[in-house]
């Protein structure tokens, strides 16, 4: 495990998969939340990492903390709260695509205040933010302040992962994503998110906007169709991986974790080294991430792969 640490910021919750029975509904509860999944994914890819979130002291919060410890994710940056744990009701369509209904008003993971932010030690080389923690308050403003504080000093990554059922104001999403992107070194965004944020706009145009505002590398994912990257090398694309899909829950999070892990394995733990990656290196990085996501798609729920399950696509140059 890398002695240096990457800190993932954002929500931690429980995904509830419902099924109908004669007496009503029953639920299969799984740990989740996009940033929570990214942290688990990083640990399984043998990267030192921690989760920064507001976490309830209730039983569900204790189980989440226990899961982090089991997965070797540091709990040093958890901020314990006497507030409830967010619940997400998940419905999976026949093609494996999930939809979510969040029950988290006043929950612990939304309640992170500026006064809760810890001092980050020299071992922390990067920060990630994403999903509804970007937009709901007070955590959204808190994390934006954190990222602005560390811009230029630590590698910053972003995955908008737009969730309109957590925050329905798309204009708020646009402004908040733009603010995070302007200080981020790597932005990973799905084509679905781009359609919500900028309907009818070509992904290359969206990428150019974020690059012009200050971002260093933009990766656009297209599900089974692969991914594209835009940066100092120009633009490139990689194909998707064939897989028998169980569901796609957590696939984007596994992709994100693999991007970060791939950068770490290449020694690209700073903006300067990120921008120095050539086309071949970026292609390898995207291929590695696509493989990680495909493995997750073949499993039920957000279940990212371990490093030994993935080929040598990222290289181990660090």
N, C-alpha and C positions, 0 to 999 in steps of 0.2 A: 504494500500500500504506500502511495506517495506520502512523504512526510509533510509536504506542503498541502494546502487546503483550498478548495473552491467552495464558496458559500452560496447556496441556493436560497432565494428569498421568495416567500409567498405562501399560499394556503396549504393547509393539511386538513383532510376531511375523510368522511366515509362515503363510499359509493354503495347505494342500495339497489340491487337488481331484484325487481319484483316478479312474482309469478302468481297466477290465480289458482285458487283451490276451492273446494266446495264450501269451506267456511269463511272464505275471504282471501286476502293477500298474504303471501309469505315473502320474506326478503332474504337474499344472500348478501351479506355485508362484506365489502372489501375495502381495505385502506386505499386512499387515493388523494386526489388533488394534483394538478399538473406539476407545480414545483416540488411537492413531496415525491412524486414519481421520478422527476429528474434527479433528485438527490439519491434515491434508491438506485437508479440506473447508473449513476456515476460510481457509487460504491461497488456495485457488481462488476464494473469495468476497471476495478482496482485503482480508483482515484480517491485520494483523501478528500473528504467533503463534509459539509455541515449544512443543516437547515436552519434558517432564520425565519421564525414565524411566531405568532401568538398561538399558544397551545393551551387548551382547556385543562383544568385540574379534574374534570369529571372522568368517569370510567373510560369513555371513548378516547379522551385525550391521553390517558395513561397507556392505553393500548397502542396508540400511535407512537408515543415516545418509546415504548418497548419494541415496536417494530423497527424503529430507527436504530436502536442499540443492537438489535439482532443482525441488522444489515451492515453494521459498522459505519453508520452515519453519525457523526459527532452531534451530540445534543447540547453542546456548550452555548449555542446561540438561541436556544428555545426561550421564549418569554412566557412564563406560565401565567394564566389568567383565570379568574373566577367567572368565566363566561362559558356558554355552551359550545359544543363542537358542531361545525357545519356538516349537514347531511346533503347528499346529492342523490336524487332518484334517477336512475339510469334506465333508459329504454333502448334496446338494440334492435335495429331494423334487420330485415332478412339478409341484406348485403353486408351486415356487420357494422354499419355506421351507427354510432351511439347518439342519443340526445339526452340532455340533462335538465333537471329541475332542481334548483338549489334552495335549500332551507337554511339560511345562515345570517339573517338579520341580527345584528348585535353579537355575533359569534366571536370566539377568541381570535381566529385567524384574520378577521377584518379589523381588529381592535388595536393593532400595533400603532403606537404613538411615537413621535420624535423622541420623547424622553425614554422610550424603551430601547433605542438603538444602542448597541454595544460598541466599544472601541474594538477595531479589528487589529489583530496582531500581525506581525511581519510575515507570518507563515501563510496568510491569506493572499493568494495570487489573483483571484477573480471573483466576480459576483454575477449571479443570474437573476433575472426577474421575469415574470410572465403571468398570464391568465388573469382572472378577475381581480387579483390583488393589485393590478395596475390601476384599476378604475374605481373600485369601491373605496369608501373612506371610513376611517382615516388612514388605512394602510397604504392606499395608493400614493397620497402626497408624501407619506413617510418614506416609502421606498424610493420615490423620485428624488427626494432630498439626499438619501443615502447614495444613490448612484451618481448624482451630480457632484457630491463631495469626493467621490473616489475616481471620477473620470480623469483619465490620463495617468493614474497611479496604479490601477489594477485593471485587468482585462474584464470588460463588461459585456454580458450577453443578454439577449432579449428574445422572447417568444410571445407575441401578443395573445395568441390563443383566445380570441374574442369570444366572450360569453354574454350575449345580450340578455339572457334570462337571469343573470346576476346583476347586470347594469344595462338597462335598455337604451340609454342615450348614446346613439352612435356618434354624435358629434363630440361627446366627451371622450369616447374611445379614440376618435381620430386625433384629437389634440393631445391626449395622454400618450398614445403610442408614438406620436411625432416627437414629443418631449423626451421620452426614453430613447428613441432611436438616435436622436441627435447626440447623445452621450455614449452610445453603445458601440463597441468594436465589432460585434457579430450580431446580426439580426437573422433569426430563422422565422419564417412566416409561411403558413399554408396558403394554397390558392383559394381555399374557402374563406380564410380571413381577409385576403385581399379583395375578394368579391364583396364582402360586407363593408370593408373600409372605403373602397374606391370602386363602386360598381361600374363595369364597362371599361375600366382602365387596364391597359396592358401591364403585366407584371414588371417588364423592363422599365416602364415609366415610373412605377412605384419604387422600384429599386434605385433608380437614378435619383429620385427625390430624397430618399434616405441617405444615399451616398453623398449627395451634395450638402446635406444638413450636418454631416459629420460621421456617419457610420462607416466602418471599414470594409465589411464583407456582408453581403446579403445572400441568404439561401432561401429559395422558394420551393416548398415541397408540393408534390402533386399526387399524393397517395400512391397507388399502384403504377402510375405513369412515370415515377421517378422524381428528380429534383433538378433545379437550376441554381447556378451561383453567379453573382455579379460582384466584381471587385477590380483591383488594379490591373489584373490580367485580362480584363474584358468580361466575357460571359461564356458559360459552358453548361452542359447538361449531362446527367447520368440516367440510365434507365432504372425502372423499378425492379424489384425482385419478385419472381413468381412464388406464390404461397397460397395454401389452402386457408382462407380467412375464417377464423373462429369469430373474432370481432376486432375492431380497430382501436379499442379503448387503450390509451397509453402509447400508441404507436408513435405519435408526434413527440411525446416526452422521451421515449427511447431514442428517437432520432436526435433530439436535442442533447441528451446526455452523451451520446456517441460523438457528436460534433465536438463537445468540450473535451471529452476523453481523447479524441483523435488529435486535437490541438496539443494537449498535454504530452501525448506520446511523441509528438514531433518537436517538442521543446518550444512550441509557439505560445508561450504564456504571457506575452506582452503584445501591445498593438503593433509595435515595430516588427516583431517576428511574424505576426499574423499577416501583415501587409506584404511581407517578403515571400509568402508562399507562391509557388508558381502553379501553372495550370495542372500539371501532373499531380502535384501534391494535393491540390484542391479536389481533383477528381477522385483520388484515393480517399480523401476525407469524406466526401459525399457517399462513395460506395460503401465505406465502413458503416456510416450512419444508416444508409438504406438497408443494409443487412441486419442491423440491430432492430430496426423498425419491423422488418418482415418477420423476424422471429417472434416478436411480441404479437403480431397479427395472428399468428398460428396458435395463440393461447387465449384462454378466457381471462378477461380483465387486464389491468395494467401489470404485466409481469415481464419486466425487462430482462434481457439476457446477461449472462456472466461473460467475462472476457474470453474464457476458453471456448465458448460457443461460437465465436466470431472469427473469421479468417484474419489474416494479417493485413487487411486493407488499410489500416491507419499507419502501419509502420511503428517501430518502437525505437525512435531515434533519440528520445530524450535521455 
